[in-house]
Amino acid sequence: MQDPQQKVTRITRAFTDNGPIPDGEFITSAIICNVGKTADAQNLLVNATAAVPAGTTVQFLWNDWQSDHPGPIMTYLAKCPGSCSAFKADSGNIWIQEDGYDAVSDRQLYGGPKNPGALWSAPVLGTSSLGSDESGLLGEDLRALHEPFRASYQTLRNAR
């Protein structure tokens, strides 16, 4: 008997921390793949690659969701200078595609503990930014909007 399920290529880039990025870290390499205790512990290298033609829709499976707070999902594509297996995406102006919250359709991912295994789809654009022989690193991130609010609320509360 043959398995009727389609074989799907799954590629995962490990990260050492799944918590929010503090305000002061947004302009550091922590924004790429979460915060590590040292610079060497963040942005771990990818262990596999796949060919994804421009215009393809890629699905992301969110299995390790630690928050029940919804927020816009941001999809990033970075051009790898050479092989993506040696690319940490932690310097330079590398992002060539950013896709995220759509105010017209109110497209967001609502997941959390109540919905493990939530799927998110994003188109891979990059037709004018990646040549046919170039590689890119595709990533997903949840913008946890409750975190900035918490800091603002605390500031207002202390001002009373």
Secondary structure, 3 states (H helix, E strand, C coil): CCCCCCCCCCCCCCCCCCCCCCHHHCCCCHHHHCCCCCHHHCCCCCCCCCCCCCCCEEEEEECCCCCCCCECEEEEEEEECCCHHHCCCCCCCCEEEEECCECCCCECECCCCCCCCEEEEEECCCCCCCCCCCEEEEEEEECCCHHHHHHHHHHHHHHC
